[in-house]
Structures are given as structure tokens and as C-alpha cells.
Amino acid sequence: MELPAYSEKPARQRLPPWLTKRLGSFDPIHDVKKDLRQLGLHTVCEEARCPNIGECWSQKTATLMILGDVCTRHCGFCSIEAGVPQPVDAAEPAHVAEMVEILGLKHVVITCVARDDLADKGAGQFVKVIQEVRGKRPEVRIEVLTTDFAMQQEAMEQVCQAGPDVFNHNLETVERLSPGVRHRASYLNSLEFLRRIKKYDASITTKSGMMLGLGETREEIGQALRDLRRVGCQIVTIGQYLQPTSRNLPVVEFIHPDIFKEIEQEAKELGFDHVACGPYVRSSYHAGEMVTDGI
């Protein structure tokens, strides 16, 4: 069954033929959703209207989103609700660990909404989640995908000390476009964030991702890749931006798969350990496959 990339309240855009997605089996999808709702958990898969949700959920994998489902930032590309969040759920870390066990995950990605309303910007909840998952399933590799914590050094170090295997923080777009795409975040701050993580603990694998199709040039993409390597970033993901709702930024260009292949080759030549580059690539898509067994 072929459906457009976003089947729920999509923006009105004509998609090129390579941007269709085959849904997975519906039964596993409903099973995952039922378990998530029972535990009061959220996923970025749902909140960000990810086009890979059918594929991933049919394989019983999901990117778990902590700190609620309301974000304190208003980024132009994101469909997650922005506003005043609810208080932090003290039971959330234990529920995340339980969901990891239910899904039988070997590699879990934990992401979040931005919580600029909190003194520690949400870092403490990441620590508790990592500890709970480690306590329940010590063999699981843990990848965190965080905000910039408003560049608070203490918050960064807190999460590093908890020992995630992979620390992911997205650059999102090229430097010129960043001010219009991101809210309360900047290109240079994100690079500095990744540099600090690597400096604090060189054993943590660092990762970042970008969206294409917002009007960037090939030279700007290359510069962003070089900048990421300069701060020690080891894994990069590059995918096509798709407008999730009519309220979000419009797509300027649909990038052909052949161009993605060229960019992937460029990234590999720059020395990234792992590169995922293609129209449907997202930050945590096949995340476990991008991490070497030696980690």
C-alpha cells in the first residue's frame, strides 16, 4: 500500500515519485501504540509525523521522547506542539525502561522536547532515564538526542557522566538558514555543543543530522560537513525535509536520490565513521546499525 509521506493532515505539496513510503503491518503498529499509551509515553515518531513510523513500528522500534509532548521552542520545521509544558513526570524514567524491555531493544534512542522552563533544561531527566534503562537492561546501547540545554555546561556534563553510548545533537541546517529554521538555537552553538561533549568524554560517540530542501546550496552542505568533522563528530545523518503541516516552513526543493548519494560520498571522504544519506533518512532511522559493535 503506497501513501504520501504524511497521511495525517499533510501540507498540500506535490511529492516526487521517489517520496512514497510503504506502510508496515498494522498489527505490530497498534501493539506498540497500545503499550506506549498504557505507560504514558510519547514518541518523536508520532509527534514529528515521521514518514518512517510504519516501517519502524512494524519492526517494534521507536524513538522515545521524554519530558512530555509540549516544547518550549517554536522551530519552523517541527510539528511538535509548542507552549507551556506540564511538570516533569517522575515515573517517566521507569516507564521508558519498561518500554525498552517490552520492545526487546538492543539499541534505544531517547530524545526530548526542549524544556527551557527547567533550571537544568531537562538534563536531570536524561540521567534518570539512562540509569533506569541500564538497571533493567544493562546490555542495551543508549543513544541520546538532546537539545543544546541552552549551552549550560553543567547540564552537558551531567548527561555525559551518565554514560550514553552515543550523544546526538542535530545541526539541522546550514549556517545561513539556521536563524530562520531554529528557535533559541544556533549553528555555531550546536557545533560548540558537540565539541564540548567530545572534549569532556572522548569515548562517547558523537552524532549529528541535517535536513535538506530548505534552500541550502551544495557548498553550504559541504561546509557544514567540514564543520562537523572539525568538532570531532563521527556519525552524520542527512535527509529530505518534508513539510509536516501547512503551518511549517515550505519545502524549497526535493533533492533527487542521486544527489544524496553524491553528498554521502563527500561525507565519507571527510572521514565520518558512519554516514546515512537519503530522502527518508532521519536522525534515529536505523540508529543501531550505524554504531559499531566495539562501542
Buried (B, 14 or more C-beta within 10 A) or exposed (E): EEEBBBEEEBBEBEBEEBBEBEBBEEEBBEBBBEBBEEBEBBBBBBBBBBBBBBBBBBBBBBBBBBBBBBBBBEBBBBBBEBEEBEEBBEEBBBBBBBBBEBBEBEBBBBBBBBBBEBEBBBBBBBBBBBBBBBEBBEEBBBBBBBBBBBBBEEBBBBBBEBBBBBBBBBBBBBBBBBEEBBBBBBBEBBBBBBBBBBEBBEEBBBBBBBBBBBBBEEEBBBBBBEBBBEBBBBBBBBBBBBBBEEEBBEBEEBBEBEBBEBBBEBBBEBEBBBBBBBBBBBBBBBBBEBBEEEE
